[in-house]
Amino acid sequence: MSTYEAGTGRRGRLLRLGEWCARHCVVVLVLWLLALGGLHVLQSAFGGTYSDDFDLSGTQSSTGADLLRAHDPAAGGTGAQVVLHDAQKPLTDVSGQVDQVVGNLEKLPHVLSAQNPLPSSSSASSTSLSKDGKTGYITVRFDVNPTSLDDSYLDRVDTAVKPLRSAGVQVEYGGPLGELARPETKDFTSEAIGFAVAVVVLLIGFGSVIAAGMPLVTALIAVIVGVSCLGLLAALTTFASVSPTLATMIGLGVGIDYALFLITRHRQLVMDGDDPVRAAGRAVATSGRAVLVSGCTVVVALAGLYVSRVGFIGKLGAAAAVTVVTAVLGALTLVPALLGLAGRRIDRFRVRPPVAEAGAGAGVEQQGGWHRYARRVERRPWWFLLAGAVVVGVLAIPLFSIRLGHIDDGADPTSFTDRRAFDLVSTAFGPGANGPFTLVVDQRSVPDADRSALASNLEKALTDVPGAASVGALQPTSDDALLVGTAVSKDAPQDAGTADLFKRLKDDVLPEGVSGTAADGYVTGTTAAQEDFLAIIAARLPGSSRSWWVSPSSSS
């Protein structure tokens, strides 16, 4: 009796599992198809949505946002823009429709305030209206991140702004509201190209259509099951919008890889004369053990992202781990079932002579190009080590000039409303207006007699700040607890100049303005929260300080 049959440990269990799945292939396939269809139906009915709403508790931008919510709710929350543009006439000609739209927006659920861009009188001016009067934006503040809302809410926003669109005014949505309005991605060209390349590589590697198709089919089924499970989990907790894409990429990669291990071993055993069912069991007992260990290792590595202590990052790892688990399950059950179903016909449709992991018999020299390459490495290891180090070093050169940052709406296609809003605001007000900083000074601990001196010092510190296109005067909140103002960068939100301005305001300008008092200064807003997020990543992930990171929208 072989050790595979006699083993009582993991190998024995894996052997019995592989043989059972191969022998009862129809049952296993039906169970997988039921899981595929059932989970997809459940996900469609009860699954959650993905949102880039995350919390940065403890950061200065989060503290500033919390203060705003507590002392000036209308200025707190998550800000978005409804951008208005009329190329033919000034917006003051449709002031009635503008007033109506502002009122409609204020009545929507989750809206804290909506700021009218038109001046209250003919002699007044507005920072939300361009000099020619043809472009303006309504600043809408929400008590939640709009990206966490569903499409039906967007329909209500469309209804609210309909009077302006009916009057011929172009209306676009900027910021998080624009992200909610982004169309679903339906262009799968890149995925199709990757899938086609995988087919060609597998055909070259296996030389058989059936053998090449199995890894793709099993990995695809396992990933769809995993993504459906992820959708159900999204109903319980918030996952970032990139989570299903990341989970799909990693799940397909490991799923194809794990199936390759098993199919290669199985084909060789069949070539050596084993019964297909027996060969499938032995493949699961040997290569399947490597698959199980590898899958567990990948899951543990992904769970290690929680070491960053950033929930958003940790959940990305958790999302990918879901499809890794389903890929392992697919490799250990679905693959042997398909191998049992194919039997000895696995190499029936050949594009070239089939190749497996054939080994030389006792006393016979191994042949082949890879064997000769391995022998060369064995004879001159230091030369190959040095060559490899040089290649890796050359490939790593760009790392030293990569800047940590986020991508703003200006990188989106012009078919997206947030990109059109971004361009309109940039043209009329300057690129920095797409990502203003909100300055918050907490003066609750400052005696009333000293507050005028504090305001004077802050005004002096905020004059001619390098990199700032404008800095608005700080205004007290209704309860006189805070001083609030706005700073606009000369550069776009993703540019290095904006990041430099943020650091200058946070580390130099505001501390100088409140020095000698008990007041505290904060820089908040969406762009500020993104910068704080990047700082956290740089501090908590070793080696990430020079890595490019695409930051999602913040809840601040």
C-alpha positions as CSV (number, residue, x, y, z in Angstrom):
1,M,0.0,0.0,0.0
2,S,1.4,3.4,-0.9
3,T,2.0,6.2,1.5
4,Y,-0.8,8.2,-0.2
5,E,-3.3,5.5,0.8
6,A,-1.9,4.7,4.2
7,G,-1.3,8.3,5.3
8,T,-3.5,9.5,8.1
9,G,-2.3,13.2,8.0
10,R,-3.1,16.0,5.6
11,R,-1.8,14.1,2.6
12,G,-4.2,11.2,3.3
13,R,-7.2,13.6,3.6
14,L,-6.2,15.5,0.5
15,L,-5.8,12.2,-1.4
16,R,-9.3,11.1,-0.4
17,L,-10.7,14.6,-1.2
18,G,-9.1,14.6,-4.7
19,E,-10.3,11.1,-5.6
20,W,-13.8,11.7,-4.3
21,C,-14.1,14.9,-6.3
22,A,-12.8,13.2,-9.5
23,R,-15.0,10.2,-9.0
24,H,-18.1,12.3,-8.2
25,C,-17.3,15.0,-10.8
26,V,-20.9,15.8,-11.8
27,V,-21.9,16.3,-8.1
28,V,-19.0,18.7,-7.5
29,L,-19.7,20.7,-10.7
30,V,-23.4,21.0,-9.9
31,L,-22.5,22.2,-6.3
32,W,-20.1,24.8,-7.7
33,L,-22.7,26.0,-10.3
34,L,-25.4,26.3,-7.6
35,A,-23.0,28.3,-5.4
36,L,-22.1,30.5,-8.4
37,G,-25.7,31.2,-9.3
38,G,-27.1,31.3,-5.7
39,L,-24.4,33.7,-4.4
40,H,-24.8,35.9,-7.4
41,V,-28.6,36.2,-6.8
42,L,-28.0,36.8,-3.1
43,Q,-25.4,39.5,-3.8
44,S,-27.7,41.2,-6.3
45,A,-30.6,41.2,-3.7
46,F,-28.8,41.8,-0.4
47,G,-25.2,42.9,-1.3
48,G,-23.8,46.2,-0.2
49,T,-22.2,49.0,-2.2
50,Y,-18.5,50.0,-2.3
51,S,-17.6,53.5,-1.1
52,D,-14.4,55.5,-0.6
53,D,-15.7,56.9,2.6
54,F,-13.1,56.3,5.4
55,D,-12.3,57.7,8.8
56,L,-9.0,59.3,9.8
57,S,-9.6,59.7,13.5
58,G,-6.8,61.4,15.3
59,T,-5.5,63.4,12.4
60,Q,-5.6,67.2,12.5
61,S,-7.9,67.4,9.5
62,S,-10.3,65.0,11.2
63,T,-10.2,67.1,14.4
64,G,-10.8,70.3,12.4
65,A,-13.8,68.7,10.7
66,D,-15.2,67.5,14.0
67,L,-15.0,71.0,15.4
68,L,-16.8,72.4,12.4
69,R,-19.6,69.8,12.8
70,A,-20.0,70.7,16.4
71,H,-19.9,74.5,16.2
72,D,-21.0,75.2,12.6
73,P,-22.9,72.3,11.2
74,A,-23.7,74.1,8.0
75,A,-20.0,74.4,7.2
76,G,-19.1,70.9,8.3
77,G,-19.7,67.5,6.7
78,T,-18.5,66.5,3.2
79,G,-18.4,69.3,0.6
80,A,-19.3,68.9,-3.1
81,Q,-19.9,71.3,-5.9
82,V,-22.8,71.8,-8.4
83,V,-21.0,73.8,-11.1
84,L,-23.0,76.1,-13.3
85,H,-21.9,77.5,-16.7
86,D,-23.7,79.5,-19.4
87,A,-21.6,80.5,-22.3
88,Q,-24.2,82.9,-23.7
89,K,-25.3,85.0,-20.7
90,P,-24.4,85.7,-17.0
91,L,-25.9,83.5,-14.4
92,T,-27.6,86.6,-12.9
93,D,-30.0,86.4,-15.8
94,V,-31.3,83.1,-14.4
95,S,-31.2,84.1,-10.8
96,G,-34.7,82.9,-10.2
97,Q,-33.8,79.4,-11.3
98,V,-30.6,79.5,-9.3
99,D,-32.5,80.4,-6.2
100,Q,-35.0,77.6,-6.9
101,V,-32.3,75.0,-7.4
102,V,-30.5,76.0,-4.2
103,G,-33.8,75.6,-2.3
104,N,-34.4,72.2,-3.9
105,L,-30.9,71.0,-2.9
106,E,-31.4,72.2,0.7
107,K,-34.5,70.0,1.0
108,L,-32.7,66.8,0.0
109,P,-31.9,64.3,2.7
110,H,-28.4,64.4,4.1
111,V,-27.8,68.0,2.9
112,L,-26.6,70.3,5.6
113,S,-26.4,73.4,3.5
114,A,-26.3,74.7,0.0
115,Q,-24.5,78.1,-0.7
116,N,-26.0,80.3,-3.4
117,P,-23.2,81.5,-5.8
118,L,-25.0,84.7,-6.7
119,P,-24.4,87.9,-4.6
120,S,-27.2,88.9,-2.3
121,S,-27.3,92.4,-3.8
122,S,-26.0,94.2,-6.9
123,S,-23.2,95.9,-4.9
124,A,-22.0,92.7,-3.2
125,S,-19.5,90.2,-4.6
126,S,-19.3,86.4,-4.5
127,T,-16.2,84.2,-4.4
128,S,-18.3,81.4,-6.0
129,L,-19.0,83.5,-9.2
130,S,-16.5,84.1,-11.9
131,K,-15.5,87.6,-13.0
132,D,-17.5,87.4,-16.2
133,G,-20.5,86.0,-14.2
134,K,-20.9,83.0,-16.6
135,T,-19.5,80.3,-14.2
136,G,-20.4,79.7,-10.6
137,Y,-20.7,76.8,-8.2
138,I,-23.1,75.9,-5.5
139,T,-21.3,74.4,-2.5
140,V,-23.4,71.6,-1.0
141,R,-22.4,70.1,2.3
142,F,-23.6,66.6,3.2
143,D,-23.8,64.8,6.6
144,V,-22.4,61.7,4.8
145,N,-20.0,61.1,2.0
146,P,-22.1,61.2,-1.2
147,T,-20.2,58.3,-2.6
148,S,-21.8,56.1,0.0
149,L,-25.3,56.9,-1.4
150,D,-27.1,54.9,-4.2
151,D,-28.0,55.9,-7.7
152,S,-31.6,56.8,-6.6
153,Y,-30.2,59.7,-4.6
154,L,-28.4,61.0,-7.8
155,D,-31.8,60.9,-9.5
156,R,-33.2,63.3,-6.8
157,V,-30.2,65.6,-7.3
158,D,-30.9,65.6,-11.1
159,T,-34.5,66.5,-10.4
160,A,-33.4,69.3,-8.0
161,V,-31.2,71.0,-10.7
162,K,-33.7,70.5,-13.6
163,P,-34.9,74.2,-13.6
164,L,-31.4,75.3,-14.5
165,R,-30.9,72.7,-17.2
166,S,-34.3,73.6,-18.7
167,A,-33.1,77.2,-18.9
168,G,-30.1,76.1,-21.0
169,V,-27.4,76.2,-18.2
170,Q,-24.8,73.5,-18.2
171,V,-24.8,71.8,-14.8
172,E,-22.0,69.5,-13.7
173,Y,-21.2,67.8,-10.4
174,G,-17.8,68.1,-8.7
175,G,-16.1,66.4,-5.8
176,P,-17.7,63.4,-4.1
177,L,-21.1,64.1,-5.8
178,G,-19.4,63.8,-9.2
179,E,-17.8,60.5,-8.1
180,L,-21.3,59.2,-7.3
181,A,-22.4,60.2,-10.8
182,R,-19.5,58.4,-12.6
183,P,-20.8,55.7,-15.0
184,E,-20.2,52.1,-14.3
185,T,-17.1,50.8,-16.1
186,K,-18.2,48.7,-19.0
187,D,-15.0,48.6,-21.0
188,F,-13.4,45.3,-20.4
189,T,-10.8,45.6,-23.1
190,S,-7.8,45.3,-20.7
191,E,-9.3,42.3,-19.1
192,A,-10.0,40.7,-22.5
193,I,-6.4,41.3,-23.6
194,G,-5.1,39.8,-20.4
195,F,-7.4,36.8,-20.8
196,A,-6.3,36.3,-24.4
197,V,-2.6,36.5,-23.4
198,A,-3.2,33.9,-20.7
199,V,-4.9,31.6,-23.2
200,V,-1.9,31.8,-25.6
201,V,0.6,31.2,-22.8
202,L,-1.3,28.2,-21.5
203,L,-1.7,26.7,-25.0
204,I,2.0,27.1,-25.5
205,G,2.8,25.6,-22.1
206,F,0.4,22.7,-22.2
207,G,-0.1,22.1,-26.0
208,S,-3.7,21.0,-25.3
209,V,-6.9,23.1,-25.6
210,I,-8.7,21.3,-22.7
211,A,-5.6,21.4,-20.4
212,A,-5.1,25.1,-21.2
213,G,-8.8,26.0,-20.6
214,M,-9.2,24.3,-17.2
215,P,-7.1,26.8,-15.2
216,L,-9.0,29.7,-16.8
217,V,-12.4,28.2,-16.2
218,T,-11.8,27.1,-12.6
219,A,-10.1,30.4,-11.7
220,L,-12.9,32.4,-13.2
221,I,-15.7,30.5,-11.4
222,A,-13.8,30.7,-8.1
223,V,-13.3,34.5,-8.5
224,I,-17.0,35.1,-9.4
225,V,-18.0,33.2,-6.3
226,G,-15.5,35.1,-4.2
227,V,-16.6,38.5,-5.5
228,S,-20.2,37.6,-4.8
229,C,-19.2,36.8,-1.2
230,L,-17.4,40.1,-1.0
231,G,-20.6,41.9,-2.1
232,L,-22.5,40.3,0.7
233,L,-19.7,41.3,3.2
234,A,-20.0,44.8,1.8
235,A,-23.5,45.0,3.3
236,L,-22.0,44.6,6.7
237,T,-19.0,46.9,6.5
238,T,-17.6,49.5,4.1
239,F,-15.1,48.4,1.4
240,A,-13.3,50.8,-0.9
241,S,-14.6,51.0,-4.5
242,V,-11.3,49.5,-5.8
243,S,-11.8,46.3,-3.6
244,P,-13.6,44.1,-6.2
245,T,-11.1,45.0,-8.8
246,L,-8.2,44.2,-6.6
247,A,-9.8,41.0,-5.4
248,T,-10.5,39.9,-9.0
249,M,-6.9,40.5,-10.1
250,I,-5.3,38.6,-7.2
251,G,-8.0,35.9,-7.3
252,L,-7.4,35.2,-11.0
253,G,-3.7,35.2,-10.6
254,V,-3.5,32.7,-7.8
255,G,-6.4,30.7,-9.1
256,I,-4.7,30.0,-12.5
257,D,-1.4,29.4,-10.7
258,Y,-2.8,26.8,-8.3
259,A,-4.7,25.0,-11.1
260,L,-1.5,24.8,-13.0
261,F,0.2,23.0,-10.2
262,L,-2.5,20.3,-10.1
263,I,-3.0,19.9,-13.8
264,T,0.7,19.6,-14.6
265,R,1.1,16.9,-12.0
266,H,-2.1,15.1,-13.0
267,R,-1.1,15.0,-16.7
268,Q,2.3,13.5,-15.9
269,L,0.7,10.8,-13.7
270,V,-1.7,9.9,-16.4
271,M,1.1,9.8,-18.9
272,D,2.9,7.4,-16.6
273,G,-0.1,5.1,-16.6
274,D,-2.2,6.1,-13.6
275,D,-6.0,5.9,-13.7
276,P,-7.4,9.5,-14.1
277,V,-9.3,9.3,-10.8
278,R,-6.2,8.0,-9.0
279,A,-4.0,10.6,-10.7
280,A,-6.3,13.4,-9.6
281,G,-6.2,12.2,-6.0
282,R,-2.4,12.0,-6.1
283,A,-2.1,15.4,-7.7
284,V,-4.3,16.9,-4.9
285,A,-2.3,15.0,-2.2
286,T,1.0,16.4,-3.5
287,S,0.6,19.6,-5.4
288,G,-2.6,20.4,-3.5
289,R,-0.6,20.5,-0.3
290,A,1.6,23.2,-1.9
291,V,-1.6,25.0,-3.0
292,L,-3.0,24.9,0.6
293,V,0.2,26.2,2.2
294,S,0.6,28.9,-0.5
295,G,-3.0,30.0,-0.1
296,C,-2.7,30.3,3.7
297,T,0.6,32.2,3.3
298,V,-1.1,34.7,0.9
299,V,-4.0,35.2,3.3
300,V,-1.7,35.8,6.2
301,A,0.3,38.3,4.1
302,L,-2.8,40.1,3.1
303,A,-4.0,40.2,6.7
304,G,-0.7,41.8,7.5
305,L,-2.0,45.0,5.9
306,Y,-3.8,45.6,9.2
307,V,-0.4,46.3,10.7
308,S,-0.7,49.7,9.0
309,R,-3.5,50.5,11.5
310,V,-5.5,52.1,8.7
311,G,-8.8,50.3,8.4
312,F,-9.2,51.3,4.7
313,I,-5.9,49.5,3.9
314,G,-6.6,46.5,6.0
315,K,-10.0,45.9,4.3
316,L,-8.3,45.9,0.9
317,G,-6.3,42.9,2.1
318,A,-9.4,41.3,3.5
319,A,-11.2,41.8,0.2
320,A,-8.4,40.1,-1.7
321,A,-8.2,37.3,0.9
322,V,-11.8,36.3,0.1
323,T,-11.0,35.5,-3.5
324,V,-7.8,33.8,-2.5
325,V,-9.8,31.4,-0.2
326,T,-12.3,30.6,-3.0
327,A,-9.4,30.1,-5.4
328,V,-7.8,27.5,-3.0
329,L,-11.2,25.8,-2.6
330,G,-11.6,25.8,-6.4
331,A,-8.2,24.3,-6.9
332,L,-8.7,21.5,-4.3
333,T,-12.3,20.5,-5.4
334,L,-13.3,22.0,-8.8
335,V,-10.0,21.2,-10.6
336,P,-10.0,17.5,-9.7
337,A,-13.6,17.3,-10.6
338,L,-12.9,18.6,-14.1
339,L,-9.8,16.3,-14.3
340,G,-12.1,13.3,-13.5
341,L,-14.6,14.5,-16.1
342,A,-12.0,14.8,-18.8
343,G,-10.3,11.5,-17.9
344,R,-7.7,10.5,-20.5
345,R,-9.2,12.9,-23.0
346,I,-7.4,15.9,-21.4
347,D,-4.9,16.0,-24.3
348,R,-7.4,15.2,-27.1
349,F,-7.4,18.6,-28.8
350,R,-3.7,19.3,-29.3
351,V,-2.0,22.3,-30.8
352,R,1.4,20.7,-30.4
353,P,2.8,17.6,-28.6
354,P,1.7,17.7,-25.0
355,V,4.2,18.5,-22.3
356,A,4.0,17.8,-18.6
357,E,6.7,17.7,-15.9
358,A,8.4,14.6,-17.2
359,G,11.4,13.5,-15.2
360,A,14.4,11.4,-16.3
361,G,14.6,7.8,-15.2
362,A,17.3,6.5,-12.9
363,G,20.7,7.0,-14.4
364,V,19.4,9.1,-17.3
365,E,20.5,12.6,-17.8
366,Q,17.8,15.3,-17.7
367,Q,17.4,17.2,-21.1
368,G,16.0,20.5,-22.1
369,G,16.8,24.2,-22.2
370,W,15.7,24.9,-18.7
371,H,17.8,22.1,-17.3
372,R,20.8,23.4,-19.2
373,Y,20.1,26.9,-17.8
374,A,19.9,25.6,-14.3
375,R,23.2,23.8,-14.7
376,R,24.9,27.0,-15.8
377,V,23.5,28.9,-12.8
378,E,24.8,26.0,-10.6
379,R,28.3,26.3,-12.1
380,R,28.5,30.2,-11.9
381,P,26.1,31.3,-9.1
382,W,27.9,34.5,-8.3
383,W,27.8,35.8,-11.9
384,F,24.1,35.2,-12.1
385,L,23.5,36.7,-8.7
386,L,25.4,39.8,-9.7
387,A,23.6,40.1,-13.0
388,G,20.2,39.7,-11.3
389,A,21.1,42.4,-8.7
390,V,22.1,44.8,-11.5
391,V,18.8,44.2,-13.4
392,V,16.8,44.8,-10.2
393,G,18.8,47.9,-9.4
394,V,18.1,49.4,-12.9
395,L,14.4,48.6,-12.6
396,A,14.3,50.3,-9.1
397,I,15.8,53.6,-10.4
398,P,12.3,55.3,-10.9
399,L,11.5,54.6,-7.3
400,F,13.8,57.5,-6.2
401,S,11.8,60.1,-8.2
402,I,8.3,58.8,-7.5
403,R,6.1,61.2,-5.5
404,L,3.6,60.1,-2.9
405,G,0.3,61.8,-3.9
406,H,-3.3,61.4,-5.0
407,I,-5.1,61.8,-8.3
408,D,-7.6,64.5,-8.7
409,D,-10.7,64.7,-10.9
410,G,-8.6,66.3,-13.7
411,A,-7.3,62.8,-14.5
412,D,-10.8,61.5,-15.3
413,P,-12.1,61.2,-18.9
414,T,-14.0,64.2,-20.2
415,S,-17.1,62.1,-20.4
416,F,-17.3,62.2,-16.6
417,T,-19.2,65.0,-15.0
418,D,-16.6,65.5,-12.3
419,R,-14.0,66.1,-14.9
420,R,-16.1,68.6,-16.7
421,A,-16.8,70.4,-13.4
422,F,-13.1,70.3,-12.7
423,D,-12.3,72.0,-16.0
424,L,-15.0,74.6,-15.6
425,V,-13.8,75.6,-12.2
426,S,-10.1,75.6,-13.2
427,T,-10.8,77.9,-16.1
428,A,-13.0,80.3,-14.2
429,F,-11.3,80.4,-10.8
430,G,-8.0,78.7,-11.1
431,P,-7.0,75.0,-10.6
432,G,-6.7,75.3,-6.8
433,A,-10.4,76.1,-6.4
434,N,-11.1,72.4,-7.0
435,G,-9.4,71.5,-3.7
436,P,-9.6,74.4,-1.2
437,F,-8.3,74.1,2.3
438,T,-10.6,75.0,5.2
439,L,-8.7,76.8,8.0
440,V,-10.2,76.3,11.5
441,V,-8.9,78.0,14.7
442,D,-10.2,76.8,18.0
443,Q,-10.3,79.9,20.3
444,R,-12.4,78.5,23.1
445,S,-9.5,78.6,25.5
446,V,-8.6,82.2,24.6
447,P,-9.9,84.9,26.9
448,D,-12.3,87.3,25.2
449,A,-9.9,90.2,25.9
450,D,-7.2,88.5,23.9
451,R,-9.2,87.3,20.9
452,S,-8.8,90.6,18.9
453,A,-5.0,90.2,19.2
454,L,-5.3,86.6,18.1
455,A,-7.3,87.6,15.0
456,S,-4.8,90.3,14.2
457,N,-1.8,87.9,14.5
458,L,-3.6,85.3,12.3
459,E,-4.4,88.0,9.6
460,K,-0.7,89.0,9.6
461,A,0.4,85.3,9.3
462,L,-2.0,84.5,6.5
463,T,-0.9,87.5,4.4
464,D,1.1,86.7,1.2
465,V,1.4,82.9,2.0
466,P,3.7,81.4,-0.6
467,G,1.9,79.1,-3.0
468,A,-1.6,80.4,-2.1
469,A,-3.7,82.0,-4.7
470,S,-6.0,83.5,-2.0
471,V,-6.6,83.2,1.7
472,G,-10.0,84.4,2.9
473,A,-10.4,86.4,6.1
474,L,-11.2,84.2,9.1
475,Q,-14.8,84.6,10.3
476,P,-16.1,83.6,13.8
477,T,-18.8,81.0,14.1
478,S,-22.1,81.9,15.5
479,D,-21.1,80.7,19.0
480,D,-17.7,82.5,18.7
481,A,-15.9,79.3,19.4
482,L,-14.0,79.0,16.1
483,L,-12.5,81.2,13.4
484,V,-13.0,79.7,10.0
485,G,-11.6,80.7,6.6
486,T,-10.5,79.2,3.2
487,A,-7.2,79.0,1.5
488,V,-6.9,78.3,-2.2
489,S,-3.7,76.9,-3.8
490,K,-2.2,78.2,-7.1
491,D,-1.9,74.6,-8.2
492,A,-4.3,71.7,-8.8
493,P,-5.1,69.4,-5.9
494,Q,-2.8,66.7,-7.0
495,D,0.2,68.9,-7.7
496,A,3.2,69.1,-5.5
497,G,2.6,72.8,-4.9
498,T,-0.7,72.1,-3.2
499,A,1.0,69.5,-0.9
500,D,3.7,72.1,0.0
501,L,1.0,74.7,0.8
502,F,-0.8,72.2,3.1
503,K,2.4,71.5,5.0
504,R,3.2,75.2,5.2
505,L,-0.2,76.1,6.5
506,K,-0.3,73.3,9.0
507,D,3.3,73.4,10.3
508,D,4.3,77.1,9.9
509,V,1.6,79.6,9.2
510,L,-1.2,78.6,11.7
511,P,1.3,77.8,14.5
512,E,2.8,81.2,14.0
513,G,-0.6,82.9,14.0
514,V,-1.7,81.3,17.3
515,S,1.7,81.4,19.0
516,G,1.5,82.9,22.5
517,T,-2.1,81.9,22.9
518,A,-4.1,78.8,23.9
519,A,-5.7,78.6,20.5
520,D,-5.1,75.6,18.1
521,G,-5.1,75.7,14.3
522,Y,-6.3,73.0,11.9
523,V,-6.3,72.6,8.1
524,T,-9.2,70.5,7.0
525,G,-11.3,69.7,3.9
526,T,-11.2,66.9,1.4
527,T,-7.7,67.8,0.0
528,A,-6.3,68.2,3.6
529,A,-7.7,64.8,4.6
530,Q,-6.1,63.2,1.6
531,E,-2.7,64.7,2.5
532,D,-3.1,63.5,6.1
533,F,-3.9,60.0,4.7
534,L,-0.8,60.0,2.6
535,A,1.3,61.0,5.6
536,I,-0.1,58.1,7.6
537,I,0.7,55.6,4.8
538,A,4.3,57.0,4.6
539,A,4.8,56.7,8.3
540,R,3.3,53.3,8.9
541,L,4.3,51.3,5.8
542,P,8.1,50.8,5.6
543,G,9.5,51.9,2.3
544,S,6.3,53.6,1.1
545,S,7.4,57.2,1.6
546,R,8.4,57.4,-2.1
547,S,5.6,55.3,-3.5
548,W,2.7,56.5,-5.6
549,W,-0.6,56.0,-3.9
550,V,-4.0,56.7,-5.4
551,S,-6.0,58.2,-2.5
552,P,-9.8,57.9,-2.5
553,S,-12.2,60.6,-1.4
554,S,-12.3,61.4,2.3
555,S,-15.2,61.9,4.6
556,S,-13.9,65.2,5.8
